[in-house]
Amino acid sequence: MMLAWLFPVLGLLAVVFLSYANGANDNSKGVATVIGSGALTERQGILVALWTTLAGAVLSALWAGALVKTFSGKGLVPDSVAGDPRFLLAAASAAAAAILLATRLGLPVSTTHALLGGLLGAGLVSANGRVSFAVLGSGFVLPLLFSPVVAALLASLLFPVVGKLGTHSASEGSLHNCAPGAQDCLCIGVPAAPAMMVVNEGGPASALPAPSLGLMARPGTAPACAEGFSGGPLVLALPKGISSAAIQRALHLLSAGALSFARGLNDAPKIAAIAVVVATLELKTAAVLVAGAMALGGWLGAGRVARTMSREITSMDAREGLAGNLTASVLVLAASRYGLPVSTTHVTCGALFGLGARKRELRLTVVQRILAAWVTTLPLAALFGAALAVLAQGWSK
């Protein structure tokens, strides 16, 4: 009788343990580019990530419920096993152990991979081998494999030369509010190509995409600021003391916050799914619990992975960081909305890999270490999950 309440309690503790491990390994990924480019110190970046991730994790209960169903284990194993606290206790504990090991080594790994490995290993033992490999392949493996490739390609494509998007030059009439070459301006208008981020490799100019409005805003000096627009953009002189570099820095920080928010939105439901089943918590309560533990882990243990992500993969400036952050945040937000189990780690690192490869400054030794960690995370977590499931079943007899 005692074990009837003990396993749900242990399962809830395992959820807190996993959330803490997730925060320690993942919290710095959204702000790696702002740390690497020098926009923020390591501690400042981690603090920004803490609050934006916390916000995304708390709001995940309202928007990312599809991921709760995906990571509850239903469909992967029989329903009778998916609802067994011993199964989920083993899966969560195994994932947490694998993530903390990687964090200790300073390697960014995927919570999604670790949790999938834990579910698989515990499921093979708890369900006597009755694991649906069709669900495993279509629902988990394919999104995990393709997401970093897509991120790398998009990040590379989002860093083109301004001239490749259009040849329009601003007319003298459109520059009446901003003296050419004399002061910083803000150019607003319809882009000559589909709205996307544009950068000027000869200067700090960056563009902010607004696909829903079909508008683009770019800070810079005239007339370069006005290139790439369809027709004459509105060119406004920035107030004295506000530079285009300051606007670019603000956009970069906003993109980092968006990526950290997206990470919280994507990761929290995966872990909260376990708390919903093992402790019969409401999703909102589970999301708040997970968010708090993620924040604590991010504040106390994110330093080693932050240094790997921000300094060791590739060098970067604010323009490149903005491209990588926009790519990753859009992909992760879309995946969260539609319940696709992509890895924030894979998407974020994939974007950095793409940027580094584009300028031929990718440090292959570091990339190889990260890829090796990705390959071993799932089988290691599966091994842990199987062992813990054996222990849990033996203890309950």
C-alpha positions as CSV (number, residue, x, y, z in Angstrom):
1,M,0.0,0.0,0.0
2,M,2.8,2.4,0.8
3,L,4.2,2.1,-2.7
4,A,0.8,3.3,-4.1
5,W,1.6,6.8,-3.1
6,L,5.4,6.6,-3.1
7,F,5.9,6.2,-6.8
8,P,3.8,9.2,-7.8
9,V,5.9,11.3,-5.3
10,L,9.1,9.9,-6.6
11,G,7.9,10.6,-10.1
12,L,7.2,14.2,-9.3
13,L,10.7,14.6,-7.8
14,A,12.0,13.1,-11.0
15,V,10.2,15.8,-13.0
16,V,11.8,18.5,-10.8
17,F,15.2,16.8,-11.3
18,L,14.7,16.7,-15.1
19,S,13.5,20.3,-15.2
20,Y,16.6,21.4,-13.3
21,A,18.8,19.5,-15.7
22,N,17.1,21.0,-18.7
23,G,17.6,24.5,-17.3
24,A,21.3,23.8,-16.6
25,N,22.0,22.5,-20.1
26,D,19.6,24.6,-22.2
27,N,19.2,28.0,-20.6
28,S,22.1,29.6,-22.3
29,K,21.3,28.4,-25.8
30,G,18.9,31.2,-26.6
31,V,21.5,33.9,-25.5
32,A,24.6,32.2,-26.9
33,T,24.9,34.7,-29.7
34,V,24.5,37.8,-27.5
35,I,27.2,36.5,-25.2
36,G,29.5,35.4,-28.1
37,S,29.2,38.8,-29.9
38,G,29.9,40.7,-26.7
39,A,26.5,42.4,-26.4
40,L,26.0,40.9,-22.9
41,T,28.3,39.3,-20.4
42,E,27.8,35.7,-19.6
43,R,25.9,36.4,-16.4
44,Q,23.7,39.1,-18.0
45,G,22.8,36.7,-20.9
46,I,21.9,33.9,-18.5
47,L,19.7,36.3,-16.5
48,V,17.9,37.4,-19.7
49,A,17.4,33.8,-20.7
50,L,16.1,32.9,-17.2
51,W,13.3,35.3,-17.3
52,T,12.3,34.9,-21.0
53,T,12.5,31.1,-20.7
54,L,10.4,31.3,-17.5
55,A,7.7,33.3,-19.3
56,G,7.6,30.8,-22.2
57,A,7.5,27.8,-19.9
58,V,4.6,29.3,-17.9
59,L,2.6,30.1,-21.0
60,S,3.2,26.7,-22.5
61,A,0.2,25.4,-20.8
62,L,-2.0,27.7,-22.9
63,W,-0.4,27.1,-26.3
64,A,1.7,24.0,-26.6
65,G,-0.6,21.3,-25.3
66,A,0.0,19.1,-28.3
67,L,3.5,18.4,-27.0
68,V,2.1,17.1,-23.7
69,K,0.3,14.4,-25.5
70,T,3.4,13.6,-27.6
71,F,5.6,13.1,-24.6
72,S,3.2,11.3,-22.3
73,G,4.3,8.0,-23.8
74,K,0.8,7.3,-25.2
75,G,1.1,5.6,-28.6
76,L,4.7,4.8,-28.0
77,V,3.8,2.1,-25.4
78,P,0.5,0.5,-24.5
79,D,-1.8,2.9,-22.5
80,S,-1.6,0.7,-19.4
81,V,2.1,1.2,-19.4
82,A,2.0,4.9,-20.3
83,G,-0.1,5.5,-17.2
84,D,2.2,3.6,-14.8
85,P,4.2,6.0,-12.5
86,R,7.1,3.5,-12.4
87,F,7.5,3.8,-16.2
88,L,7.5,7.6,-16.2
89,L,9.7,7.7,-13.1
90,A,12.4,5.7,-14.8
91,A,12.1,7.6,-18.1
92,A,12.4,11.1,-16.4
93,S,15.2,10.1,-14.1
94,A,17.2,8.5,-17.0
95,A,16.8,11.6,-19.1
96,A,17.9,13.9,-16.3
97,A,21.0,11.8,-15.6
98,A,22.1,11.9,-19.2
99,I,21.5,15.6,-19.5
100,L,23.4,16.4,-16.3
101,L,26.4,14.3,-17.4
102,A,26.6,16.3,-20.7
103,T,26.2,19.5,-18.8
104,R,29.1,18.6,-16.6
105,L,31.2,18.2,-19.8
106,G,30.0,21.5,-21.2
107,L,28.2,19.8,-24.1
108,P,24.8,21.1,-25.4
109,V,22.5,18.1,-25.8
110,S,18.9,17.6,-26.5
111,T,16.3,17.2,-23.7
112,T,14.1,15.8,-26.4
113,H,16.7,13.2,-27.3
114,A,17.3,12.3,-23.6
115,L,13.6,12.1,-22.8
116,L,12.9,10.0,-25.9
117,G,15.8,7.6,-24.9
118,G,14.4,7.4,-21.4
119,L,10.9,6.6,-22.7
120,L,12.3,4.0,-25.1
121,G,14.5,2.2,-22.6
122,A,11.9,2.2,-19.8
123,G,9.2,1.2,-22.3
124,L,11.1,-1.8,-23.6
125,V,11.3,-3.1,-20.0
126,S,8.0,-2.0,-18.7
127,A,6.0,-3.1,-21.8
128,N,8.0,-6.2,-22.4
129,G,9.3,-5.0,-25.7
130,R,5.9,-3.7,-27.0
131,V,7.1,-0.4,-28.2
132,S,5.7,1.1,-31.4
133,F,8.7,1.8,-33.6
134,A,6.5,3.3,-36.3
135,V,5.4,6.0,-33.9
136,L,9.0,6.4,-32.8
137,G,10.2,7.0,-36.3
138,S,7.5,9.2,-37.7
139,G,6.6,11.1,-34.5
140,F,10.0,11.6,-33.0
141,V,13.1,10.6,-35.1
142,L,12.3,12.4,-38.3
143,P,11.6,15.8,-36.8
144,L,14.8,15.5,-34.7
145,L,16.9,14.5,-37.7
146,F,15.7,17.2,-40.1
147,S,15.4,20.2,-37.7
148,P,19.1,21.0,-37.4
149,V,19.6,20.7,-41.2
150,V,16.7,23.1,-41.9
151,A,18.1,25.5,-39.2
152,A,21.6,25.5,-40.8
153,L,20.2,26.2,-44.3
154,L,17.9,28.9,-43.1
155,A,20.5,30.7,-41.0
156,S,22.9,30.7,-44.0
157,L,20.2,32.0,-46.3
158,L,19.2,34.7,-43.9
159,F,22.6,36.3,-44.0
160,P,22.9,37.6,-47.6
161,V,24.4,40.7,-49.0
162,V,21.9,43.5,-49.2
163,G,22.5,43.9,-52.9
164,K,21.3,40.4,-53.6
165,L,17.8,41.3,-52.6
166,G,17.4,44.4,-54.8
167,T,19.1,47.1,-56.8
168,H,16.8,50.0,-55.8
169,S,18.6,53.1,-54.7
170,A,16.8,55.8,-52.8
171,S,15.9,58.9,-54.7
172,E,17.0,62.3,-53.4
173,G,13.4,63.1,-52.6
174,S,13.1,60.2,-50.2
175,L,16.1,61.3,-48.2
176,H,14.8,64.7,-47.2
177,N,14.6,63.7,-43.6
178,C,18.1,62.3,-43.4
179,A,21.3,63.8,-44.7
180,P,23.2,61.3,-46.9
181,G,26.2,59.8,-45.1
182,A,25.9,62.3,-42.3
183,Q,23.7,60.7,-39.7
184,D,22.0,57.5,-38.7
185,C,18.6,56.8,-40.2
186,L,15.8,54.3,-40.0
187,C,14.4,53.2,-43.4
188,I,10.9,51.6,-43.4
189,G,9.1,50.3,-46.5
190,V,8.1,47.3,-48.6
191,P,11.1,45.0,-49.4
192,A,12.0,44.3,-53.0
193,A,12.1,40.5,-52.1
194,P,10.0,38.5,-49.7
195,A,10.3,40.0,-46.2
196,M,13.3,38.5,-44.4
197,M,16.3,39.7,-42.4
198,V,18.8,41.5,-44.4
199,V,22.3,42.5,-43.4
200,N,25.0,44.8,-44.9
201,E,28.3,43.0,-44.8
202,G,30.1,46.4,-45.1
203,G,28.4,47.9,-42.0
204,P,26.1,47.3,-39.1
205,A,22.7,47.5,-40.9
206,S,20.2,44.9,-40.2
207,A,16.6,44.4,-41.2
208,L,13.7,43.2,-39.0
209,P,11.2,41.0,-40.8
210,A,7.5,41.6,-40.6
211,P,6.0,38.9,-42.9
212,S,2.4,39.6,-41.8
213,L,2.6,43.3,-42.8
214,G,5.0,42.9,-45.7
215,L,7.2,45.7,-44.2
216,M,10.9,45.9,-43.4
217,A,12.8,48.3,-41.1
218,R,16.5,48.8,-41.4
219,P,18.8,51.2,-39.5
220,G,21.8,52.7,-41.2
221,T,23.2,55.7,-43.0
222,A,21.6,57.0,-46.1
223,P,21.5,56.2,-48.9
224,A,22.6,52.6,-48.1
225,C,19.9,52.3,-45.5
226,A,17.2,52.6,-48.3
227,E,18.6,49.9,-50.6
228,G,16.6,46.7,-51.1
229,F,13.2,48.3,-50.9
230,S,10.5,48.3,-53.5
231,G,9.9,52.0,-54.3
232,G,11.0,54.8,-52.1
233,P,11.0,53.9,-48.4
234,L,10.2,56.3,-45.6
235,V,13.6,57.5,-44.4
236,L,13.6,59.0,-40.9
237,A,16.5,60.6,-39.1
238,L,17.2,58.9,-35.7
239,P,17.2,61.3,-32.7
240,K,20.6,62.5,-31.6
241,G,22.2,59.9,-29.3
242,I,20.4,56.9,-30.9
243,S,22.6,55.1,-33.4
244,S,21.9,52.4,-35.9
245,A,24.3,50.2,-34.0
246,A,22.2,50.7,-30.9
247,I,19.0,49.7,-32.8
248,Q,20.8,46.6,-34.1
249,R,21.9,45.7,-30.6
250,A,18.3,46.1,-29.4
251,L,17.1,43.8,-32.2
252,H,19.7,41.2,-31.4
253,L,18.7,41.2,-27.7
254,L,15.0,40.9,-28.7
255,S,15.8,38.0,-30.9
256,A,17.7,36.3,-28.1
257,G,14.7,36.8,-25.8
258,A,12.4,35.4,-28.4
259,L,14.5,32.3,-28.8
260,S,14.7,31.7,-25.1
261,F,10.9,32.2,-24.8
262,A,10.5,29.7,-27.6
263,R,12.7,27.3,-25.8
264,G,10.7,27.5,-22.7
265,L,7.5,27.1,-24.7
266,N,8.8,24.0,-26.4
267,D,10.6,22.2,-23.6
268,A,8.3,22.7,-20.6
269,P,5.3,20.7,-22.0
270,K,7.5,17.8,-22.7
271,I,8.5,17.5,-19.1
272,A,5.1,18.7,-17.7
273,A,3.5,15.7,-19.5
274,I,5.1,13.4,-17.0
275,A,3.9,15.4,-14.0
276,V,0.4,15.4,-15.4
277,V,0.3,11.6,-15.5
278,V,2.4,10.6,-12.5
279,A,0.9,13.1,-10.0
280,T,-2.4,13.9,-11.7
281,L,-1.6,17.5,-11.8
282,E,-3.4,20.0,-14.0
283,L,-1.3,21.2,-16.9
284,K,-1.1,24.8,-15.7
285,T,0.2,23.6,-12.3
286,A,2.7,21.2,-13.9
287,A,3.9,23.9,-16.2
288,V,4.6,26.4,-13.3
289,L,6.4,23.7,-11.4
290,V,8.6,22.8,-14.4
291,A,9.2,26.5,-15.2
292,G,10.5,27.2,-11.7
293,A,12.9,24.2,-11.6
294,M,14.1,25.1,-15.1
295,A,14.9,28.6,-14.0
296,L,16.8,27.4,-11.0
297,G,18.9,25.0,-13.1
298,G,19.5,27.7,-15.6
299,W,20.8,30.2,-13.0
300,L,23.0,27.8,-11.1
301,G,24.4,25.5,-13.8
302,A,24.3,27.0,-17.3
303,G,27.8,28.5,-17.4
304,R,29.8,25.6,-19.0
305,V,27.4,25.1,-21.9
306,A,27.1,28.9,-22.3
307,R,30.9,29.0,-23.0
308,T,30.7,26.2,-25.5
309,M,27.8,27.7,-27.4
310,S,28.9,31.3,-27.3
311,R,32.7,31.0,-27.9
312,E,33.8,27.6,-29.1
313,I,31.6,26.8,-32.1
314,T,32.4,29.9,-34.2
315,S,33.1,33.6,-33.8
316,M,30.1,35.8,-34.4
317,D,29.0,39.4,-34.4
318,A,25.5,40.9,-33.8
319,R,24.4,40.6,-37.4
320,E,25.2,36.9,-37.5
321,G,23.7,36.3,-34.1
322,L,20.5,38.0,-35.1
323,A,20.2,35.7,-38.2
324,G,20.8,32.6,-36.1
325,N,18.3,33.6,-33.4
326,L,15.6,34.5,-35.8
327,T,16.0,31.2,-37.6
328,A,15.9,29.1,-34.5
329,S,13.1,31.0,-32.7
330,V,10.7,30.7,-35.8
331,L,11.4,27.0,-36.1
332,V,10.9,26.3,-32.4
333,L,7.8,28.3,-32.1
334,A,6.2,26.6,-35.1
335,A,7.2,23.2,-33.7
336,S,5.7,24.0,-30.3
337,R,2.4,25.1,-31.9
338,Y,2.0,21.9,-33.9
339,G,3.4,19.4,-31.4
340,L,6.5,18.5,-33.4
341,P,9.2,17.2,-31.1
342,V,12.1,19.1,-32.5
343,S,15.1,19.8,-30.3
344,T,15.9,23.4,-29.4
345,T,19.5,22.3,-29.0
346,H,19.6,20.9,-32.5
347,V,17.9,23.9,-34.1
348,T,20.1,26.5,-32.2
349,C,23.3,24.6,-32.9
350,G,22.3,24.0,-36.4
351,A,21.9,27.7,-37.0
352,L,25.3,28.4,-35.5
353,F,26.8,25.6,-37.7
354,G,25.3,27.2,-40.7
355,L,26.7,30.7,-39.9
356,G,30.1,29.3,-39.1
357,A,30.2,27.2,-42.3
358,R,29.1,30.2,-44.4
359,K,32.1,32.3,-43.4
360,R,34.4,29.2,-43.1
361,E,35.1,29.8,-39.4
362,L,33.5,26.6,-38.0
363,R,35.6,24.9,-35.4
364,L,35.2,21.3,-36.5
365,T,36.8,19.7,-33.4
366,V,34.1,21.3,-31.2
367,V,31.3,20.4,-33.7
368,Q,32.5,16.8,-33.7
369,R,32.3,16.7,-29.9
370,I,28.8,18.1,-29.9
371,L,27.7,15.7,-32.6
372,A,29.2,12.8,-30.7
373,A,27.2,13.9,-27.7
374,W,24.0,14.1,-29.7
375,V,24.5,10.5,-31.1
376,T,25.2,9.0,-27.6
377,T,22.5,10.9,-25.7
378,L,19.6,8.7,-26.8
379,P,21.2,5.3,-26.3
380,L,22.7,6.4,-23.0
381,A,19.4,7.6,-21.7
382,A,17.7,4.4,-23.0
383,L,20.2,2.3,-21.1
384,F,19.6,4.3,-17.9
385,G,15.8,4.1,-18.5
386,A,15.9,0.3,-18.9
387,A,18.1,-0.1,-15.7
388,L,15.8,2.2,-13.7
389,A,12.7,0.4,-14.9
390,V,14.1,-2.9,-13.8
391,L,14.8,-1.5,-10.4
392,A,11.4,0.1,-10.1
393,Q,9.6,-3.1,-11.0
394,G,11.7,-5.1,-8.6
395,W,11.2,-2.7,-5.8
396,S,7.4,-2.8,-6.1
397,K,7.2,-6.6,-5.9
